[in-house]
Amino acid sequence: MFPPVPLGHGMEMRHLLALALALTFNAVSADAAVAPRVMLPPAQYDIEPAKGSFTVYWAQDVWELQLLCHNNTELACTDTKLREVYMLAAYKGTNVGKKLWLHERAHLAGWPHDHPGAHR
């Protein structure tokens, strides 16, 4: 075991790490007090894709999501070439999850990744 690393005011490195982990898990919780704001697409991209024309994967945590998405997203992403959508499982069945789906399916319908015409 490593000796405690004092940070001042009685706080040790292990306390700081515990706090960081708690904040991280609370930030991605579907029950968090402040839900993330999701950009919604303009009407021309609000199109339900044909069943079987895409696959949705639910990542169990932010780290898995970022590995699947190859970037630092914290909510969801879409690979339009592979027609795969990756979403954070914490939002499955929630209002945020519904908005994320509207956002990601718009990318399947051709909405560019710079999000022209987005609204909240």
TALIN-V338611 format. One record per residue. N is the residue number from 1. BURIAL is 1 if it has 24 or more other ideal C-beta (glycine too) atoms within 12 Angstrom, else 0. Layout:
BEGIN
n	burial
N	BURIAL
N	BURIAL
END
This chain:
BEGIN
n	burial
1	0
2	0
3	0
4	0
5	0
6	0
7	0
8	0
9	0
10	0
11	0
12	0
13	0
14	0
15	0
16	0
17	0
18	0
19	0
20	0
21	0
22	0
23	0
24	0
25	0
26	0
27	0
28	1
29	0
30	1
31	0
32	0
33	0
34	0
35	0
36	1
37	0
38	1
39	1
40	1
41	1
42	0
43	0
44	0
45	1
46	0
47	0
48	0
49	1
50	0
51	0
52	0
53	0
54	1
55	0
56	1
57	1
58	0
59	1
60	0
61	0
62	1
63	0
64	0
65	1
66	0
67	0
68	1
69	1
70	0
71	0
72	0
73	1
74	1
75	1
76	1
77	1
78	1
79	0
80	0
81	0
82	0
83	0
84	1
85	1
86	1
87	1
88	1
89	1
90	1
91	1
92	0
93	0
94	0
95	0
96	1
97	1
98	0
99	1
100	1
101	1
102	1
103	1
104	1
105	1
106	1
107	1
108	1
109	1
110	0
111	1
112	0
113	0
114	0
115	0
116	0
117	0
118	0
119	0
120	0
END
